[in-house]
Amino acid sequence: MTTNAPFTVGKLSAATANGAVATTFARYRRANASTQAITNATPTKVQFPTVVEADSNVVPSGTSNIDWTLNRAGLWTIDLTLTYAPNATGIRYAWIELSTAERIASHNGHGISAAGLGNAVNLSVTCRFAVGVVLAVYAYQTSGGSLNVAPEVGTSPTVIAFTWHGL
């Protein structure tokens, strides 16, 4: 058994040249009591004001953490769950976009009308990034009116997580 296991519980790691394990994992979510209104048919950057786990290799910026700079080159996985308030009309979209306006992942879902349930749009992407890449999450919906991105509806929180897998 080696002391430099390739994975640690809950985090992906990579061994460094001197044998130490370097880990990068960061997660952000909507605050428990806050929502963010998404105007009908208007792309809107999603805010993630609450830090769940921070790491110096994922630096948030902008009002309520709407942009992230990746300070480590390599292979990254970005996982997103974006939960909209219940509404049966229209479609819900979410995507991750680089500062160059290039979408690297997107997903859509239909409205759900069940009382007390929202509809979560989930996506995950694994890409190789250079140091200094800036990205953001966008929400877009077509309910006919303003619709909230919820902090948590049922068991679906609005959360983004970044995991570095190595070079």
Backbone as JSON Lines, residues from 0, in Angstrom:
{"i":0,"aa":"M","n":[0.84,-1.18,0.0],"ca":[0.0,0.0,0.0],"c":[0.88,1.24,0.0]}
{"i":1,"aa":"T","n":[0.56,2.2,-0.84],"ca":[1.34,3.43,-0.89],"c":[0.7,4.5,-0.03]}
{"i":2,"aa":"T","n":[1.5,5.46,0.36],"ca":[0.97,6.57,1.15],"c":[0.42,7.68,0.27]}
{"i":3,"aa":"N","n":[0.71,7.62,-1.03],"ca":[0.24,8.64,-1.96],"c":[-0.9,8.08,-2.8]}
{"i":4,"aa":"A","n":[-2.03,7.79,-2.16],"ca":[-3.17,7.26,-2.87],"c":[-3.62,8.27,-3.92]}
{"i":5,"aa":"P","n":[-4.03,7.8,-5.11],"ca":[-4.42,8.73,-6.16],"c":[-5.69,9.5,-5.84]}
{"i":6,"aa":"F","n":[-6.51,8.99,-4.93],"ca":[-7.75,9.68,-4.58],"c":[-7.87,9.79,-3.07]}
{"i":7,"aa":"T","n":[-8.5,10.86,-2.6],"ca":[-8.83,11.0,-1.19],"c":[-10.34,11.04,-1.08]}
{"i":8,"aa":"V","n":[-10.88,10.74,0.06],"ca":[-12.32,10.69,0.23],"c":[-12.92,12.07,-0.02]}
{"i":9,"aa":"G","n":[-13.86,12.13,-0.96],"ca":[-14.57,13.37,-1.24],"c":[-13.82,14.35,-2.12]}
{"i":10,"aa":"K","n":[-12.57,14.06,-2.44],"ca":[-11.79,14.98,-3.26],"c":[-10.9,14.18,-4.2]}
{"i":11,"aa":"L","n":[-10.71,14.7,-5.39],"ca":[-9.77,14.08,-6.3],"c":[-8.43,14.74,-6.13]}
{"i":12,"aa":"S","n":[-7.38,13.94,-6.16],"ca":[-6.04,14.45,-5.86],"c":[-5.04,13.99,-6.91]}
{"i":13,"aa":"A","n":[-3.89,14.6,-6.87],"ca":[-2.78,14.18,-7.73],"c":[-1.5,14.28,-6.94]}
{"i":14,"aa":"A","n":[-0.63,13.29,-7.08],"ca":[0.64,13.33,-6.36],"c":[1.57,14.32,-7.05]}
{"i":15,"aa":"T","n":[2.31,15.08,-6.27],"ca":[3.28,16.03,-6.8],"c":[4.63,15.34,-6.94]}
{"i":16,"aa":"A","n":[5.61,16.05,-7.5],"ca":[6.93,15.47,-7.73],"c":[7.6,14.99,-6.44]}
{"i":17,"aa":"N","n":[7.35,15.67,-5.33],"ca":[7.99,15.26,-4.08],"c":[7.15,14.24,-3.3]}
{"i":18,"aa":"G","n":[6.06,13.76,-3.9],"ca":[5.26,12.73,-3.27],"c":[4.09,13.26,-2.47]}
{"i":19,"aa":"A","n":[4.03,14.57,-2.25],"ca":[2.89,15.13,-1.51],"c":[1.65,15.1,-2.39]}
{"i":20,"aa":"V","n":[0.5,15.12,-1.79],"ca":[-0.74,15.11,-2.55],"c":[-1.29,16.53,-2.64]}
{"i":21,"aa":"A","n":[-1.54,16.98,-3.86],"ca":[-2.1,18.31,-4.09],"c":[-3.57,18.17,-4.47]}
{"i":22,"aa":"T","n":[-4.44,18.83,-3.75],"ca":[-5.87,18.7,-3.98],"c":[-6.48,20.07,-4.24]}
{"i":23,"aa":"T","n":[-7.39,20.12,-5.19],"ca":[-8.17,21.33,-5.41],"c":[-9.62,20.93,-5.51]}
{"i":24,"aa":"F","n":[-10.42,21.47,-4.62],"ca":[-11.86,21.25,-4.65],"c":[-12.5,22.49,-4.06]}
{"i":25,"aa":"A","n":[-13.44,23.07,-4.76],"ca":[-14.13,24.26,-4.25],"c":[-15.61,24.16,-4.6]}
{"i":26,"aa":"R","n":[-16.46,24.63,-3.7],"ca":[-17.89,24.54,-3.92],"c":[-18.57,25.81,-3.41]}
{"i":27,"aa":"Y","n":[-19.56,26.29,-4.15],"ca":[-20.3,27.5,-3.8],"c":[-21.79,27.21,-3.98]}
{"i":28,"aa":"R","n":[-22.65,27.87,-3.2],"ca":[-24.09,27.65,-3.34],"c":[-24.85,28.93,-3.04]}
{"i":29,"aa":"R","n":[-26.15,28.89,-3.34],"ca":[-27.03,29.99,-2.97],"c":[-27.17,29.97,-1.45]}
{"i":30,"aa":"A","n":[-27.25,31.12,-0.82],"ca":[-27.48,31.18,0.62],"c":[-28.87,30.62,0.92]}
{"i":31,"aa":"N","n":[-29.04,30.02,2.09],"ca":[-30.29,29.34,2.43],"c":[-31.53,30.2,2.3]}
{"i":32,"aa":"A","n":[-31.45,31.47,2.62],"ca":[-32.65,32.32,2.62],"c":[-32.74,33.21,1.39]}
{"i":33,"aa":"S","n":[-31.86,33.06,0.42],"ca":[-31.87,34.0,-0.69],"c":[-32.28,33.33,-2.0]}
{"i":34,"aa":"T","n":[-32.9,34.12,-2.85],"ca":[-33.23,33.69,-4.2],"c":[-32.66,34.74,-5.15]}
{"i":35,"aa":"Q","n":[-32.63,34.41,-6.42],"ca":[-32.2,35.36,-7.44],"c":[-33.22,35.33,-8.56]}
{"i":36,"aa":"A","n":[-33.78,36.46,-8.88],"ca":[-34.79,36.54,-9.94],"c":[-34.12,36.47,-11.31]}
{"i":37,"aa":"I","n":[-34.66,35.61,-12.16],"ca":[-34.2,35.49,-13.54],"c":[-35.32,36.03,-14.42]}
{"i":38,"aa":"T","n":[-35.08,37.15,-15.09],"ca":[-36.08,37.79,-15.94],"c":[-36.38,36.9,-17.14]}
{"i":39,"aa":"N","n":[-37.63,36.89,-17.57],"ca":[-38.04,36.09,-18.71],"c":[-37.2,36.42,-19.95]}
{"i":40,"aa":"A","n":[-36.71,35.38,-20.6],"ca":[-35.99,35.49,-21.88],"c":[-34.77,36.41,-21.82]}
{"i":41,"aa":"T","n":[-34.1,36.44,-20.66],"ca":[-32.91,37.28,-20.49],"c":[-31.78,36.45,-19.87]}
{"i":42,"aa":"P","n":[-30.69,36.22,-20.58],"ca":[-29.57,35.5,-19.98],"c":[-29.05,36.26,-18.76]}
{"i":43,"aa":"T","n":[-28.9,35.57,-17.64],"ca":[-28.5,36.2,-16.39],"c":[-27.41,35.39,-15.72]}
{"i":44,"aa":"K","n":[-26.32,36.06,-15.3],"ca":[-25.28,35.37,-14.54],"c":[-25.84,34.99,-13.17]}
{"i":45,"aa":"V","n":[-25.58,33.77,-12.76],"ca":[-26.09,33.27,-11.49],"c":[-25.1,33.59,-10.37]}
{"i":46,"aa":"Q","n":[-25.65,34.05,-9.25],"ca":[-24.84,34.37,-8.08],"c":[-24.74,33.14,-7.17]}
{"i":47,"aa":"F","n":[-23.56,32.93,-6.61],"ca":[-23.31,31.86,-5.64],"c":[-22.61,32.48,-4.43]}
{"i":48,"aa":"P","n":[-23.37,33.2,-3.59],"ca":[-22.75,34.0,-2.53],"c":[-22.2,33.23,-1.34]}
{"i":49,"aa":"T","n":[-22.58,31.96,-1.19],"ca":[-22.16,31.2,-0.01],"c":[-21.04,30.25,-0.35]}
{"i":50,"aa":"V","n":[-19.93,30.36,0.36],"ca":[-18.81,29.44,0.16],"c":[-19.05,28.2,1.0]}
{"i":51,"aa":"V","n":[-19.02,27.05,0.37],"ca":[-19.12,25.77,1.08],"c":[-17.72,25.25,1.36]}
{"i":52,"aa":"E","n":[-16.89,25.2,0.33],"ca":[-15.47,24.85,0.45],"c":[-14.7,25.77,-0.48]}
{"i":53,"aa":"A","n":[-13.7,26.45,0.04],"ca":[-12.91,27.37,-0.78],"c":[-11.55,26.77,-1.08]}
{"i":54,"aa":"D","n":[-10.95,27.22,-2.15],"ca":[-9.6,26.82,-2.52],"c":[-8.99,27.98,-3.29]}
{"i":55,"aa":"S","n":[-7.72,28.28,-3.05],"ca":[-7.07,29.42,-3.69],"c":[-6.91,29.24,-5.2]}
{"i":56,"aa":"N","n":[-7.15,28.05,-5.72],"ca":[-7.04,27.82,-7.15],"c":[-8.34,28.11,-7.91]}
{"i":57,"aa":"V","n":[-9.41,28.43,-7.17],"ca":[-10.68,28.83,-7.76],"c":[-11.06,30.14,-7.08]}
{"i":58,"aa":"V","n":[-10.86,31.25,-7.77],"ca":[-11.04,32.56,-7.15],"c":[-12.33,33.2,-7.66]}
{"i":59,"aa":"P","n":[-13.32,33.37,-6.77],"ca":[-14.56,34.03,-7.18],"c":[-14.38,35.54,-7.26]}
{"i":60,"aa":"S","n":[-15.18,36.16,-8.12],"ca":[-15.16,37.62,-8.22],"c":[-16.53,38.11,-8.65]}
{"i":61,"aa":"G","n":[-16.7,39.4,-8.66],"ca":[-17.98,39.99,-9.04],"c":[-18.95,39.95,-7.86]}
{"i":62,"aa":"T","n":[-20.1,40.57,-8.04],"ca":[-21.12,40.63,-7.0],"c":[-21.63,39.23,-6.69]}
{"i":63,"aa":"S","n":[-21.5,38.81,-5.44],"ca":[-21.99,37.52,-4.96],"c":[-21.4,36.34,-5.74]}
{"i":64,"aa":"N","n":[-20.15,36.43,-6.1],"ca":[-19.44,35.34,-6.78],"c":[-20.12,34.92,-8.08]}
{"i":65,"aa":"I","n":[-20.04,35.76,-9.09],"ca":[-20.64,35.44,-10.39],"c":[-19.61,35.02,-11.43]}
{"i":66,"aa":"D","n":[-18.34,35.22,-11.16],"ca":[-17.27,34.8,-12.06],"c":[-16.24,34.02,-11.25]}
{"i":67,"aa":"W","n":[-15.57,33.08,-11.91],"ca":[-14.49,32.34,-11.25],"c":[-13.27,32.32,-12.14]}
{"i":68,"aa":"T","n":[-12.11,32.54,-11.54],"ca":[-10.84,32.41,-12.24],"c":[-10.16,31.15,-11.74]}
{"i":69,"aa":"L","n":[-9.76,30.3,-12.68],"ca":[-9.04,29.07,-12.33],"c":[-7.55,29.38,-12.33]}
{"i":70,"aa":"N","n":[-6.93,29.27,-11.16],"ca":[-5.51,29.6,-11.01],"c":[-4.61,28.38,-11.08]}
{"i":71,"aa":"R","n":[-5.09,27.33,-11.68],"ca":[-4.29,26.12,-11.83],"c":[-4.63,25.49,-13.18]}
{"i":72,"aa":"A","n":[-3.6,25.24,-13.97],"ca":[-3.8,24.6,-15.27],"c":[-4.08,23.12,-15.06]}
{"i":73,"aa":"G","n":[-4.81,22.54,-15.98],"ca":[-5.02,21.1,-15.93],"c":[-6.44,20.71,-16.25]}
{"i":74,"aa":"L","n":[-6.74,19.47,-15.89],"ca":[-8.05,18.87,-16.15],"c":[-8.97,19.17,-14.97]}
{"i":75,"aa":"W","n":[-10.09,19.82,-15.27],"ca":[-11.06,20.22,-14.26],"c":[-12.42,19.6,-14.58]}
{"i":76,"aa":"T","n":[-13.17,19.23,-13.54],"ca":[-14.58,18.9,-13.69],"c":[-15.38,19.98,-12.97]}
{"i":77,"aa":"I","n":[-16.39,20.49,-13.65],"ca":[-17.29,21.48,-13.07],"c":[-18.67,20.85,-13.03]}
{"i":78,"aa":"D","n":[-19.25,20.76,-11.83],"ca":[-20.58,20.19,-11.64],"c":[-21.53,21.3,-11.22]}
{"i":79,"aa":"L","n":[-22.7,21.35,-11.82],"ca":[-23.67,22.4,-11.54],"c":[-25.05,21.81,-11.35]}
{"i":80,"aa":"T","n":[-25.74,22.24,-10.3],"ca":[-27.17,22.02,-10.13],"c":[-27.79,23.39,-9.95]}
{"i":81,"aa":"L","n":[-28.72,23.73,-10.82],"ca":[-29.39,25.02,-10.78],"c":[-30.88,24.74,-10.61]}
{"i":82,"aa":"T","n":[-31.44,25.14,-9.47],"ca":[-32.83,24.83,-9.15],"c":[-33.71,26.06,-9.31]}
{"i":83,"aa":"Y","n":[-34.7,25.94,-10.19],"ca":[-35.66,27.01,-10.41],"c":[-36.88,26.8,-9.52]}
{"i":84,"aa":"A","n":[-37.57,27.89,-9.18],"ca":[-38.84,27.8,-8.46],"c":[-39.86,27.07,-9.34]}
{"i":85,"aa":"P","n":[-40.86,26.42,-8.72],"ca":[-41.87,25.68,-9.5],"c":[-42.64,26.59,-10.45]}
{"i":86,"aa":"N","n":[-42.82,26.13,-11.67],"ca":[-43.6,26.82,-12.68],"c":[-43.7,25.89,-13.88]}
{"i":87,"aa":"A","n":[-44.91,25.67,-14.38],"ca":[-45.12,24.69,-15.46],"c":[-44.94,25.27,-16.86]}
{"i":88,"aa":"T","n":[-44.71,26.57,-16.97],"ca":[-44.66,27.22,-18.28],"c":[-43.23,27.39,-18.76]}
{"i":89,"aa":"G","n":[-43.0,27.08,-20.01],"ca":[-41.71,27.38,-20.64],"c":[-40.62,26.37,-20.34]}
{"i":90,"aa":"I","n":[-39.42,26.79,-20.62],"ca":[-38.23,25.95,-20.5],"c":[-37.21,26.65,-19.62]}
{"i":91,"aa":"R","n":[-36.42,25.88,-18.91],"ca":[-35.33,26.38,-18.08],"c":[-34.0,25.96,-18.7]}
{"i":92,"aa":"Y","n":[-33.07,26.88,-18.75],"ca":[-31.75,26.61,-19.3],"c":[-30.68,26.96,-18.27]}
{"i":93,"aa":"A","n":[-29.54,26.32,-18.38],"ca":[-28.35,26.7,-17.63],"c":[-27.15,26.38,-18.51]}
{"i":94,"aa":"W","n":[-26.13,27.22,-18.41],"ca":[-24.9,26.9,-19.14],"c":[-23.71,27.52,-18.43]}
{"i":95,"aa":"I","n":[-22.55,26.97,-18.72],"ca":[-21.28,27.49,-18.22],"c":[-20.57,28.11,-19.42]}
{"i":96,"aa":"E","n":[-20.12,29.34,-19.22],"ca":[-19.54,30.09,-20.32],"c":[-18.2,30.67,-19.92]}
{"i":97,"aa":"L","n":[-17.24,30.62,-20.83],"ca":[-15.95,31.26,-20.61],"c":[-16.08,32.76,-20.84]}
{"i":98,"aa":"S","n":[-15.13,33.53,-20.35],"ca":[-15.17,34.98,-20.54],"c":[-15.07,35.36,-22.02]}
{"i":99,"aa":"T","n":[-14.67,34.43,-22.86],"ca":[-14.6,34.66,-24.3],"c":[-15.95,34.43,-24.97]}
{"i":100,"aa":"A","n":[-17.01,34.2,-24.18],"ca":[-18.37,33.95,-24.65],"c":[-18.53,32.57,-25.28]}
{"i":101,"aa":"E","n":[-17.61,31.67,-25.02],"ca":[-17.71,30.3,-25.51],"c":[-18.4,29.44,-24.46]}
{"i":102,"aa":"R","n":[-19.5,28.8,-24.85],"ca":[-20.19,27.88,-23.94],"c":[-19.45,26.56,-23.9]}
{"i":103,"aa":"I","n":[-19.18,26.08,-22.69],"ca":[-18.49,24.79,-22.58],"c":[-19.42,23.69,-22.12]}
{"i":104,"aa":"A","n":[-20.61,24.03,-21.64],"ca":[-21.61,23.04,-21.24],"c":[-22.95,23.72,-21.14]}
{"i":105,"aa":"S","n":[-24.02,23.01,-21.53],"ca":[-25.36,23.57,-21.39],"c":[-26.37,22.45,-21.24]}
{"i":106,"aa":"H","n":[-27.51,22.8,-20.66],"ca":[-28.59,21.83,-20.47],"c":[-29.89,22.59,-20.34]}
{"i":107,"aa":"N","n":[-31.0,21.96,-20.74],"ca":[-32.3,22.58,-20.54],"c":[-33.26,21.58,-19.93]}
{"i":108,"aa":"G","n":[-34.31,22.1,-19.31],"ca":[-35.33,21.26,-18.7],"c":[-36.67,21.96,-18.81]}
{"i":109,"aa":"H","n":[-37.75,21.19,-18.77],"ca":[-39.1,21.75,-18.87],"c":[-39.62,22.14,-17.49]}
{"i":110,"aa":"G","n":[-40.63,23.01,-17.47],"ca":[-41.23,23.44,-16.22],"c":[-41.91,22.3,-15.49]}
{"i":111,"aa":"I","n":[-41.95,22.38,-14.18],"ca":[-42.62,21.39,-13.34],"c":[-43.62,22.13,-12.48]}
{"i":112,"aa":"S","n":[-44.85,21.63,-12.4],"ca":[-45.89,22.36,-11.71],"c":[-46.19,21.82,-10.31]}
{"i":113,"aa":"A","n":[-45.62,20.7,-9.92],"ca":[-45.95,20.1,-8.63],"c":[-45.65,21.07,-7.49]}
{"i":114,"aa":"A","n":[-46.61,21.21,-6.59],"ca":[-46.44,22.14,-5.46],"c":[-45.24,21.76,-4.63]}
{"i":115,"aa":"G","n":[-44.42,22.75,-4.29],"ca":[-43.27,22.52,-3.42],"c":[-42.05,21.99,-4.12]}
{"i":116,"aa":"L","n":[-42.15,21.69,-5.4],"ca":[-40.99,21.16,-6.12],"c":[-40.54,22.16,-7.16]}
{"i":117,"aa":"G","n":[-39.27,22.31,-7.29],"ca":[-38.74,23.12,-8.37],"c":[-38.17,22.19,-9.42]}
{"i":118,"aa":"N","n":[-37.66,22.73,-10.49],"ca":[-37.0,21.85,-11.43],"c":[-35.53,22.2,-11.48]}
{"i":119,"aa":"A","n":[-34.73,21.16,-11.29],"ca":[-33.29,21.33,-11.26],"c":[-32.72,21.03,-12.64]}
{"i":120,"aa":"V","n":[-31.83,21.9,-13.08],"ca":[-31.08,21.68,-14.3],"c":[-29.68,21.28,-13.85]}
{"i":121,"aa":"N","n":[-29.25,20.09,-14.24],"ca":[-27.95,19.57,-13.83],"c":[-27.04,19.45,-15.04]}
{"i":122,"aa":"L","n":[-25.78,19.79,-14.84],"ca":[-24.8,19.53,-15.88],"c":[-23.43,19.35,-15.27]}
{"i":123,"aa":"S","n":[-22.61,18.65,-15.99],"ca":[-21.24,18.4,-15.57],"c":[-20.36,18.41,-16.82]}
{"i":124,"aa":"V","n":[-19.19,19.0,-16.7],"ca":[-18.27,19.05,-17.83],"c":[-16.85,18.86,-17.3]}
{"i":125,"aa":"T","n":[-16.06,18.15,-18.06],"ca":[-14.64,17.98,-17.75],"c":[-13.84,18.52,-18.92]}
{"i":126,"aa":"C","n":[-13.0,19.51,-18.64],"ca":[-12.22,20.17,-19.68],"c":[-10.81,20.45,-19.17]}
{"i":127,"aa":"R","n":[-9.89,20.59,-20.09],"ca":[-8.53,21.02,-19.76],"c":[-8.47,22.53,-19.92]}
{"i":128,"aa":"F","n":[-8.05,23.22,-18.86],"ca":[-8.0,24.68,-18.86],"c":[-6.58,25.16,-18.6]}
{"i":129,"aa":"A","n":[-6.26,26.33,-19.14],"ca":[-5.01,27.01,-18.85],"c":[-5.2,27.85,-17.59]}
{"i":130,"aa":"V","n":[-4.11,28.26,-16.99],"ca":[-4.17,29.16,-15.84],"c":[-4.83,30.46,-16.26]}
{"i":131,"aa":"G","n":[-5.68,31.01,-15.4],"ca":[-6.29,32.3,-15.66],"c":[-7.61,32.29,-16.4]}
{"i":132,"aa":"V","n":[-8.12,31.11,-16.72],"ca":[-9.41,31.03,-17.4],"c":[-10.5,31.56,-16.46]}
{"i":133,"aa":"V","n":[-11.38,32.39,-17.02],"ca":[-12.5,32.94,-16.24],"c":[-13.79,32.37,-16.82]}
{"i":134,"aa":"L","n":[-14.69,31.93,-15.93],"ca":[-15.96,31.39,-16.39],"c":[-17.09,31.84,-15.49]}
{"i":135,"aa":"A","n":[-18.33,31.65,-15.97],"ca":[-19.53,32.04,-15.24],"c":[-20.65,31.07,-15.59]}
{"i":136,"aa":"V","n":[-21.67,31.04,-14.73],"ca":[-22.88,30.25,-14.96],"c":[-23.99,31.21,-15.36]}
{"i":137,"aa":"Y","n":[-24.73,30.83,-16.4],"ca":[-25.87,31.63,-16.85],"c":[-27.16,30.83,-16.7]}
{"i":138,"aa":"A","n":[-28.23,31.55,-16.38],"ca":[-29.57,30.99,-16.33],"c":[-30.43,31.73,-17.34]}
{"i":139,"aa":"Y","n":[-31.38,31.01,-17.9],"ca":[-32.3,31.58,-18.88],"c":[-33.6,30.79,-18.77]}
{"i":140,"aa":"Q","n":[-34.73,31.5,-18.78],"ca":[-36.0,30.79,-18.67],"c":[-37.06,31.51,-19.49]}
{"i":141,"aa":"T","n":[-38.1,30.76,-19.87],"ca":[-39.16,31.32,-20.7],"c":[-40.54,31.08,-20.08]}
{"i":142,"aa":"S","n":[-40.7,31.42,-18.82],"ca":[-41.99,31.22,-18.14],"c":[-43.01,32.31,-18.46]}
{"i":143,"aa":"G","n":[-42.56,33.4,-19.05],"ca":[-43.45,34.52,-19.34],"c":[-43.33,35.63,-18.31]}
{"i":144,"aa":"G","n":[-42.64,35.37,-17.21],"ca":[-42.43,36.37,-16.16],"c":[-41.11,36.08,-15.47]}
{"i":145,"aa":"S","n":[-40.83,36.83,-14.44],"ca":[-39.61,36.6,-13.66],"c":[-39.76,35.29,-12.88]}
{"i":146,"aa":"L","n":[-38.69,34.54,-12.77],"ca":[-38.71,33.26,-12.07],"c":[-37.44,33.14,-11.24]}
{"i":147,"aa":"N","n":[-37.59,32.73,-10.01],"ca":[-36.44,32.67,-9.11],"c":[-35.6,31.42,-9.3]}
{"i":148,"aa":"V","n":[-34.29,31.62,-9.14],"ca":[-33.39,30.5,-8.9],"c":[-33.37,30.37,-7.38]}
{"i":149,"aa":"A","n":[-33.71,29.2,-6.92],"ca":[-33.9,28.99,-5.49],"c":[-32.63,28.5,-4.82]}
{"i":150,"aa":"P","n":[-32.48,28.79,-3.52],"ca":[-31.32,28.28,-2.79],"c":[-31.43,26.77,-2.61]}
{"i":151,"aa":"E","n":[-32.61,26.28,-2.29],"ca":[-32.84,24.84,-2.14],"c":[-34.33,24.58,-2.2]}
{"i":152,"aa":"V","n":[-34.71,23.65,-3.06],"ca":[-36.1,23.24,-3.17],"c":[-36.1,21.73,-3.0]}
{"i":153,"aa":"G","n":[-36.74,21.25,-1.94],"ca":[-36.67,19.83,-1.64],"c":[-35.24,19.45,-1.3]}
{"i":154,"aa":"T","n":[-34.68,18.56,-2.06],"ca":[-33.3,18.15,-1.83],"c":[-32.36,18.63,-2.92]}
{"i":155,"aa":"S","n":[-32.78,19.6,-3.73],"ca":[-31.96,20.09,-4.85],"c":[-31.44,21.49,-4.57]}
{"i":156,"aa":"P","n":[-30.24,21.62,-4.05],"ca":[-29.68,22.95,-3.85],"c":[-29.13,23.5,-5.16]}
{"i":157,"aa":"T","n":[-29.01,24.81,-5.24],"ca":[-28.31,25.42,-6.35],"c":[-26.85,25.52,-5.94]}
{"i":158,"aa":"V","n":[-26.0,24.76,-6.63],"ca":[-24.61,24.62,-6.2],"c":[-23.7,24.43,-7.41]}
{"i":159,"aa":"I","n":[-22.47,24.91,-7.3],"ca":[-21.45,24.65,-8.31],"c":[-20.21,24.12,-7.6]}
{"i":160,"aa":"A","n":[-19.57,23.12,-8.18],"ca":[-18.37,22.54,-7.59],"c":[-17.29,22.41,-8.66]}
{"i":161,"aa":"F","n":[-16.06,22.68,-8.26],"ca":[-14.9,22.6,-9.16],"c":[-13.94,21.54,-8.6]}
{"i":162,"aa":"T","n":[-13.53,20.61,-9.43],"ca":[-12.58,19.58,-9.0],"c":[-11.45,19.52,-10.01]}
{"i":163,"aa":"W","n":[-10.22,19.63,-9.51],"ca":[-9.03,19.54,-10.36],"c":[-8.52,18.12,-10.3]}
{"i":164,"aa":"H","n":[-8.24,17.54,-11.49],"ca":[-7.8,16.15,-11.58],"c":[-6.31,15.99,-11.85]}
{"i":165,"aa":"G","n":[-5.63,17.07,-12.08],"ca":[-4.2,16.98,-12.39],"c":[-3.9,17.59,-13.75]}
{"i":166,"aa":"L","n":[-2.64,17.54,-14.12],"ca":[-2.23,18.11,-15.4],"c":[-2.57,17.15,-16.49]}
